[in-house]
């Protein structure tokens, strides 16, 4: 396999961009589709509050979309950075960045969509609590996005890291391993925090006077669910900074 | 590209560290989130039991966290012990 350096870097930027935006799109689309489905289901028996439900659905979908947009940004950065004169290791860093961003966005897209869906159902049940429901939905979905932001951070670190000129197998595996650690590590906390937020939103739709207690419980639960995401971030940072 | 045997082992150990921590984080994340979600649902039904439910949620999450910590330990071993 005798490739020129520039061809390998170009090929890796294409593959990395595909991984980044392709995986990120899975999560964002599932989350948004879930929110839209719940909104339609609620409208079937509560057509009177359609304006409020539509607004909440769109706000929730916009939050779920951010993970997809992160994936797109990383893909564009890879595709449109010049490949000439870059060391061979840049290609491996691109693959790691694509994995880190794409995989971590799967969980966050799904996780942000779950509270959006239950907020739509909740507004159908308690139209007067729509302000509290939207606020709690945004807090919960925002926390669920955090691992996508870690993935974005690791991807940017990988993209803009200055790498040694010579090819080095250990460094190549390190860059790829950082992508795997943060990428897969972002899936679980994203989905789990989304489930926590989903049920918290459902609960305040049933009992709006409990908003304070519910926000507190949700945040404690999400903080524990976040822990493995933070372990992944630590491992990924150790790997990136050791090359 | 010349890869020595020791480099090959070290490289794959680092890749394995990434896979270990990454895949190992999926389960605890989803499971702990599920526990938190159900605790929120239960407190919504019975707010006066919030203390008991939060305690139970944290105990359950601590158990579910254990595999995440195993992954962290294995990842650190692969990074700093395997040469």
Interface residues (C-beta under 8 A of the other chain):
Chain A: X103 X107 X111 X147 X167 X168 X169 X170 X172 X173 X174 X176 X177 X178 X179 X180 X181 X182 X183 X184 X185 X186 X187 X188 X189 X190 X191 X192 X193 X194 X195 X196 X197 X198 X199 X200 X202 X203 X204 X206 X207 X210 X213 X214 X217 X218 X220 X221 X222 X224 X225 X226 X227 X228 X229 X231 X232 X235 X236 X238 X239 X242
Chain B: X1 X3 X7 X8 X10 X11 X12 X14 X15 X16 X17 X18 X19 X21 X22 X23 X24 X25 X26 X27 X28 X29 X30 X31 X32 X33 X34 X35 X36 X37 X38 X39 X40 X41 X43 X44 X45 X47 X50 X53 X54 X57 X58 X61 X62 X65 X68 X69 X71 X72 X75 X76 X79
